[in-house]
Amino acid sequence: MSRHEVLVGIDAGTSVIKAVAFDADGEALASRSRPNVYRAVAGGGVEQDMRRTRDDTFAVLAELVEGESGLANRVVGLAVTGQGDGTWLADASDEPVHDAWLWLDARSAAEARELEARPDYALVYERTGTGVNVCQMRTHLTWMKKHAPSLVERAASAYHCKDWLYAGLTGERATDPSEGVFTFGSTGTRDIDEAVVEALGLGDVRHLIPPVVDGVEQLGALTAAAAKRTGLPAGLPVALGYVDVICTALGGGLFSESGAPGLSVVGSTGMHMRLARTAGDIVLNDARSGYTMCFPGSGFAQMQSNMAATLNIDWLLDVAVDAVAFAGGETSREALLPRLDAAVAGAQPGQVLYHPYISKAGERGPFTDPAARAGFTGLDTGSGFAELARAVYEGLALAARDCYDAMGERPVEIRLSGGAARSMTLRTILAAALDRPLRLAERDEAGAAGACMIAATALGLHPSLADCCAVWVDSRLGELQAPDAALARHYAALAPVYVRTREALGETWQSLAALRSDGNGSA
């Protein structure tokens, strides 16, 4: 790949759509973005306008091309990734059937439990390596068949976000090996598995599932219509990237030719991954939780995913903003956030226990319970805001440990990505709770970069994915941060208390969920 050549990556997240241009060495040259708006609906639903998401993707590409002189003539490939899970239904004309159901949608909690109770569920977990939870397409389709059959009757394709955008760019109907396999497939074949589809009770909607296309090996081409809207040349090679978390993992350093590092992405959700080099290296657990996703090239990213990570910090800051307003003052998240690290760093560790299950969709890693909710344990009159804030940070770290322990032995080194990973205080607590050295993956826009690395490999711009990683990733890994030994011992003693407490709370969560939905309480 010459220095003149440019790759453009699209990363369509839940809240922001980005288009980023990279040079031959993986340096980000320019980017454009737009907010991606979603809305809550009755019954725990969270939806996004499919047409607007596609239009805004075309728009940010056009803004990037228009804003960077000569860019259109230098671009040799386009790659697309996006938010995972959810269900984006389109009809035979590739028009939206309904607004997309996002991964945040909690309507199908009962259906998730029904799928887990099916006679052949063991087969589903063994072949996909992925537990059923409320945010997945297979759960959404089960709900729709029961409660809104007209949606599936009108649909011709059940896309994920990036698949929907790829169809708009290329006119091709496809899904990638990561989402296709963990939802409906087999890690052994890296393709859709008909026995899994039948075991889920979804054989009658099998026609909605697009074929699996591996962007490392097969490229689409930008249509004339998409070229006109974006300013990019018609026929430009387009790679269907893997789901955003896999692209982020690739761009953030999960790939290694030697050893098997871990990677934690600390964003709105918390993703904790280990690299399994073969299907035989995948570690399944008795709770039948977690995700196993095909990794570009070969191997698998095995992961446990907390439904909420920094969403817990956002909630804490919002409570503080409300308290200030209650006292007649005024502040904001933005004003409080810079002061939060200092408050946490100054508080004593382990004074209060916090379980970070703040999402209305419950929890999916390392256990699956749509009724799970956040809570503090151990409050007393000495528990001030700093102690609560420290407990929230520690809760995120102990949840990460809980997730890694469900996947076998913790990796010898864990790499960090995501906005919250920039917090030295959080990194110190994470390193001690995991009792492993951490290394910051110092790359902005890791998701878009990972998608472009897939395109670069498919285009032959690098001899192999390993060569691409050596250029794009390895030079951007930060120095190792060793865990504080005394703090690590403290958290080693606290971790089993954390696990026993959350195991004991299961019945309470179910009772509270029943009260919330009994017609006398709030839904």
HELIX and SHEET records of a PDB file:
HELIX    1   1 MET A   50  GLY A   67  1                                  18    
HELIX    2   2 LEU A   71  ARG A   74  1                                   4    
HELIX    3   3 ALA A  109  GLU A  116  1                                   8    
HELIX    4   4 TYR A  121  THR A  128  1                                   8    
HELIX    5   5 MET A  137  HIS A  147  1                                  11    
HELIX    6   6 PRO A  149  ARG A  154  1                                   6    
HELIX    7   7 CYS A  161  THR A  170  1                                  10    
HELIX    8   8 PRO A  177  PHE A  184  1                                   8    
HELIX    9   9 GLU A  194  ALA A  199  1                                   6    
HELIX   10  10 GLY A  203  LEU A  208  5                                   6    
HELIX   11  11 ALA A  224  THR A  230  1                                   7    
HELIX   12  12 ASP A  244  GLY A  252  1                                   9    
HELIX   13  13 ALA A  279  ASP A  281  5                                   3    
HELIX   14  14 THR A  310  PHE A  326  1                                  17    
HELIX   15  15 ARG A  333  GLY A  346  1                                  14    
HELIX   16  16 PHE A  385  ASP A  405  1                                  21    
HELIX   17  17 GLY A  419  ARG A  422  5                                   4    
HELIX   18  18 MET A  424  LEU A  434  1                                  11    
HELIX   19  19 ALA A  446  ALA A  458  1                                  13    
HELIX   20  20 LEU A  465  TRP A  472  1                                   8    
HELIX   21  21 ASP A  474  ARG A  476  5                                   3    
HELIX   22  22 ALA A  485  ALA A  504  1                                  20    
HELIX   23  23 GLY A  506  ARG A  516  1                                  11    
SHEET    1   A 6 ALA A  28  PRO A  35  0                                        
SHEET    2   A 6 VAL A  16  PHE A  22 -1                                        
SHEET    3   A 6 VAL A   6  ALA A  12 -1                                        
SHEET    4   A 6 VAL A  75  GLY A  82  1                                        
SHEET    5   A 6 PRO A 237  LEU A 240  1                                        
SHEET    6   A 6 GLY A 220  ALA A 221 -1                                        
SHEET    1   B 3 TYR A  38  VAL A  41  0                                        
SHEET    2   B 3 GLY A  45  GLN A  48 -1                                        
SHEET    3   B 3 ALA A 100  TRP A 101 -1                                        
SHEET    1   C 2 TRP A  88  ALA A  90  0                                        
SHEET    2   C 2 SER A 157  TYR A 159 -1                                        
SHEET    1   D 2 GLY A 185  SER A 186  0                                        
SHEET    2   D 2 ASP A 191  ILE A 192 -1                                        
SHEET    1   E 7 TYR A 291  CYS A 294  0                                        
SHEET    2   E 7 PHE A 300  ASN A 306 -1                                        
SHEET    3   E 7 GLY A 270  ALA A 276 -1                                        
SHEET    4   E 7 GLY A 262  VAL A 266 -1                                        
SHEET    5   E 7 ILE A 414  SER A 417  1                                        
SHEET    6   E 7 LEU A 438  ALA A 441  1                                        
SHEET    7   E 7 LEU A 477  GLN A 481 -1                                        
SHEET    1   F 2 LEU A 353  HIS A 355  0                                        
SHEET    2   F 2 GLY A 375  THR A 377 -1                                        
END                                                                             
